[in-house]
Amino acid sequence: MTGIVKTDQLQGAQSSTITIPSGQKLGIGTSSPNTTVDIVGQLTFTNSAQRNSITTDTNGDLVFHKNNYANNTPYAKFVDDDGNLEVTNGNILFSAASKGIYLGVTSATAANLLDDYEEGTWTPALQSTNASFSYTTQSGEYVKVGRIVFVSFRVQLSGSPSGTTSNTTFLTGLPIAIDSTAHFGGTHIGHYFNLNKTDTDEEPVYQAQPGDTRFEIKMCGDLQGESNLTPAQMQSNFQVRSSVTYLAGS
């Protein structure tokens, strides 16, 4: 049998199962089906709570609608004419950990998986063995894309450090732990105020502490080379404003 299958030619028409004979076509809303099942109009899936549907728009794009018996707002275009996935209302949610999007590859390759984006605030602090710090300001923000973490922060002391002031100083409280194999400094831009420097060219730099949530603060200059920043070098109301980028653990 060839041509269009009429309603009375469907097998099992009186039961819960309808079977289209091999090689035949079913047209819904059309008398000239081009495929095995050809639907002209809206395909709707309904339960007691809501009604969802799939349609094609005037551009021929496949569109998903979440109706909920109240509206017919399109929520996503599965594939448009250019092969793009378009979300028109809402977000894409990956509800399982370590799931994301593979970029630039044709198969699942771990190195090409973008599986995390995060942003928020954190509380930066200074730390040095047997030293105490009091603050007027401790504020920080961060953005994490994949394993790259960008932090910006401001720390201002309310007076001079007390206790032992000759030991190394650390910046602590990072929102994401540093990669356990990182032995390099973070890329940073910043300003320090009220700091005693032995070399006018000295600038503080941050040295990553592998697997930790802190940086060791070093002083680097053309004349003095590298030295540790100590609390003794911090004058009253010492202040730092910086942005640092570093690699987080996998």
C-alpha positions as CSV (number, residue, x, y, z in Angstrom):
1,M,0.0,0.0,0.0
2,T,1.4,3.4,-0.9
3,G,0.2,7.0,-0.5
4,I,-1.5,8.6,2.5
5,V,-2.8,6.4,5.3
6,K,-6.3,7.3,6.2
7,T,-7.7,7.0,9.7
8,D,-9.5,3.7,9.0
9,Q,-6.2,2.2,7.7
10,L,-4.4,2.7,11.0
11,Q,-3.8,-0.6,12.8
12,G,-5.1,-0.6,16.4
13,A,-7.2,2.4,15.9
14,Q,-9.7,1.1,18.5
15,S,-6.9,0.4,21.1
16,S,-4.4,2.5,23.0
17,T,-1.7,1.8,20.4
18,I,-1.7,3.1,16.8
19,T,0.8,1.5,14.4
20,I,1.7,3.1,11.0
21,P,2.3,0.4,8.4
22,S,5.9,0.2,7.2
23,G,6.6,2.7,4.4
24,Q,3.5,4.8,5.2
25,K,3.1,8.3,6.5
26,L,0.9,10.0,9.1
27,G,-0.1,13.6,8.5
28,I,-1.7,15.7,11.3
29,G,-3.0,18.9,10.0
30,T,-1.8,18.1,6.5
31,S,-3.0,15.8,3.7
32,S,0.5,15.8,2.2
33,P,2.9,14.5,4.9
34,N,6.6,14.6,3.9
35,T,7.9,12.3,6.7
36,T,6.7,9.3,8.7
37,V,4.9,11.6,11.1
38,D,4.3,15.2,9.8
39,I,2.6,17.6,12.2
40,V,1.4,21.0,11.0
41,G,0.5,23.0,14.1
42,Q,1.3,22.6,17.8
43,L,2.3,19.4,19.6
44,T,1.0,19.5,23.1
45,F,1.9,17.5,26.2
46,T,-0.6,17.8,29.0
47,N,-1.0,16.7,32.6
48,S,-3.2,17.8,35.4
49,A,-0.9,20.7,36.4
50,Q,0.3,22.2,33.1
51,R,0.4,22.1,29.4
52,N,3.7,22.2,27.5
53,S,4.0,22.3,23.7
54,I,6.4,22.3,20.8
55,T,5.9,24.4,17.7
56,T,7.7,25.9,14.8
57,D,7.7,29.6,14.4
58,T,7.4,31.7,11.2
59,N,11.2,31.2,10.6
60,G,10.9,27.5,10.9
61,D,12.7,27.4,14.2
62,L,11.7,24.6,16.7
63,V,10.3,26.3,19.8
64,F,9.4,25.0,23.3
65,H,6.5,26.6,25.1
66,K,5.8,26.3,28.8
67,N,2.1,27.1,29.0
68,N,0.8,26.2,32.4
69,Y,-2.7,27.0,31.2
70,A,-2.0,30.7,31.6
71,N,0.3,31.9,28.8
72,N,2.0,30.8,25.7
73,T,5.4,32.3,26.3
74,P,8.2,30.7,24.3
75,Y,10.9,29.4,26.6
76,A,13.6,28.1,24.2
77,K,14.4,27.6,20.6
78,F,16.0,24.2,20.2
79,V,17.7,24.9,16.9
80,D,17.3,28.0,14.7
81,D,18.3,28.4,11.0
82,D,21.9,28.9,12.0
83,G,22.1,25.8,14.2
84,N,22.0,27.8,17.4
85,L,20.3,27.0,20.7
86,E,18.4,30.1,21.9
87,V,17.0,30.6,25.4
88,T,14.3,33.3,25.2
89,N,13.0,33.1,28.8
90,G,14.9,31.7,31.7
91,N,18.3,30.1,32.2
92,I,20.1,26.9,31.4
93,L,20.5,24.9,34.6
94,F,23.1,22.1,35.1
95,S,21.7,20.5,38.3
96,A,24.6,18.0,38.7
97,A,28.1,18.9,40.0
98,S,31.0,19.0,37.5
99,K,28.6,19.2,34.5
100,G,28.9,21.9,31.9
101,I,29.6,22.7,28.2
102,Y,32.4,21.2,26.1
103,L,33.9,24.0,23.9
104,G,35.8,23.7,20.6
105,V,35.8,19.9,20.4
106,T,33.7,17.1,18.8
107,S,33.9,14.7,21.8
108,A,34.0,15.0,25.6
109,T,37.5,16.2,26.5
110,A,38.1,17.2,30.1
111,A,40.4,20.0,29.2
112,N,37.6,21.6,27.2
113,L,34.9,21.4,29.8
114,L,33.6,24.7,31.1
115,D,31.9,23.5,34.3
116,D,31.8,26.4,36.7
117,Y,30.9,30.0,37.0
118,E,30.6,31.7,40.4
119,E,30.7,35.2,41.9
120,G,30.4,36.5,45.4
121,T,32.0,38.3,48.2
122,W,34.8,37.4,50.7
123,T,36.6,38.8,53.7
124,P,40.3,39.5,53.2
125,A,42.6,39.7,56.2
126,L,46.3,39.9,57.1
127,Q,48.1,37.2,58.9
128,S,51.6,37.0,60.5
129,T,52.8,34.8,63.3
130,N,52.2,36.3,66.8
131,A,51.0,39.6,65.3
132,S,47.6,41.3,65.7
133,F,45.8,43.5,63.2
134,S,42.7,45.7,63.7
135,Y,40.7,46.9,60.8
136,T,38.5,49.7,59.6
137,T,37.8,48.0,56.2
138,Q,37.8,44.4,55.0
139,S,35.9,44.0,51.7
140,G,36.3,41.7,48.8
141,E,34.6,40.4,45.7
142,Y,35.4,37.6,43.3
143,V,34.5,35.9,40.0
144,K,35.4,32.3,39.1
145,V,35.2,31.1,35.5
146,G,36.3,27.5,35.1
147,R,39.5,27.3,37.2
148,I,40.4,31.0,36.8
149,V,39.7,33.1,39.9
150,F,39.7,36.9,39.9
151,V,39.5,38.6,43.3
152,S,39.5,42.3,44.1
153,F,39.8,43.6,47.7
154,R,40.5,46.4,50.1
155,V,42.1,46.1,53.5
156,Q,42.7,49.1,55.8
157,L,44.1,48.9,59.3
158,S,42.8,51.1,62.1
159,G,46.3,51.5,63.6
160,S,49.7,49.9,63.6
161,P,50.1,46.1,64.0
162,S,50.9,44.9,67.5
163,G,52.8,41.9,68.9
164,T,55.7,40.3,66.9
165,T,56.1,42.4,63.8
166,S,59.2,40.8,62.2
167,N,57.6,37.7,60.5
168,T,56.2,37.2,57.0
169,T,52.8,38.6,56.2
170,F,50.1,36.7,54.4
171,L,46.9,37.8,52.7
172,T,44.2,35.3,53.9
173,G,40.6,34.4,53.3
174,L,40.6,33.7,49.6
175,P,37.2,32.5,48.5
176,I,38.6,29.5,46.5
177,A,41.6,27.4,47.3
178,I,44.7,27.8,45.1
179,D,45.7,24.9,42.9
180,S,47.9,22.4,44.8
181,T,50.7,22.5,42.2
182,A,50.8,26.3,41.9
183,H,54.2,27.7,43.0
184,F,53.9,31.0,41.2
185,G,52.5,34.4,42.1
186,G,49.1,35.7,41.2
187,T,48.9,38.4,38.5
188,H,47.9,41.5,40.3
189,I,47.2,45.3,40.0
190,G,47.1,47.4,43.2
191,H,48.1,50.2,45.4
192,Y,49.6,50.3,48.9
193,F,49.4,53.2,51.3
194,N,51.3,54.1,54.5
195,L,54.0,51.5,53.9
196,N,57.7,51.9,54.9
197,K,59.8,50.8,52.0
198,T,63.6,50.4,52.0
199,D,63.7,50.8,48.2
200,T,61.6,53.3,46.3
201,D,61.2,50.8,43.5
202,E,59.8,48.1,45.8
203,E,56.3,46.8,45.1
204,P,54.4,44.1,47.0
205,V,53.7,40.9,45.0
206,Y,51.6,37.9,45.9
207,Q,53.2,34.4,46.1
208,A,50.7,31.5,45.9
209,Q,50.5,29.0,48.7
210,P,49.6,25.7,47.0
211,G,46.4,24.2,48.1
212,D,45.8,27.0,50.6
213,T,43.5,30.1,50.7
214,R,46.2,32.7,51.2
215,F,49.1,34.5,49.4
216,E,52.5,35.3,51.0
217,I,53.2,39.0,50.4
218,K,56.7,39.7,49.1
219,M,58.4,43.0,48.4
220,C,60.3,43.1,45.1
221,G,62.5,45.9,43.8
222,D,65.5,46.6,41.5
223,L,67.9,47.4,44.3
224,Q,66.8,45.1,47.1
225,G,65.7,42.0,45.1
226,E,63.0,40.0,47.0
227,S,62.1,40.3,50.6
228,N,59.2,39.5,52.9
229,L,56.6,42.1,53.8
230,T,56.5,42.3,57.6
231,P,54.0,44.1,60.0
232,A,56.9,46.4,61.1
233,Q,56.8,48.0,57.6
234,M,53.1,48.9,58.0
235,Q,52.4,52.4,59.3
236,S,49.3,53.4,61.1
237,N,46.2,53.1,58.9
238,F,48.2,50.9,56.4
239,Q,45.9,50.2,53.4
240,V,46.0,47.9,50.3
241,R,43.6,47.9,47.3
242,S,44.4,45.2,44.8
243,S,43.0,42.8,42.2
244,V,44.6,39.4,41.8
245,T,44.0,36.5,39.3
246,Y,45.1,33.0,40.2
247,L,44.5,29.3,39.3
248,A,42.1,27.3,41.5
249,G,42.3,23.6,42.2
250,S,40.6,21.2,39.8
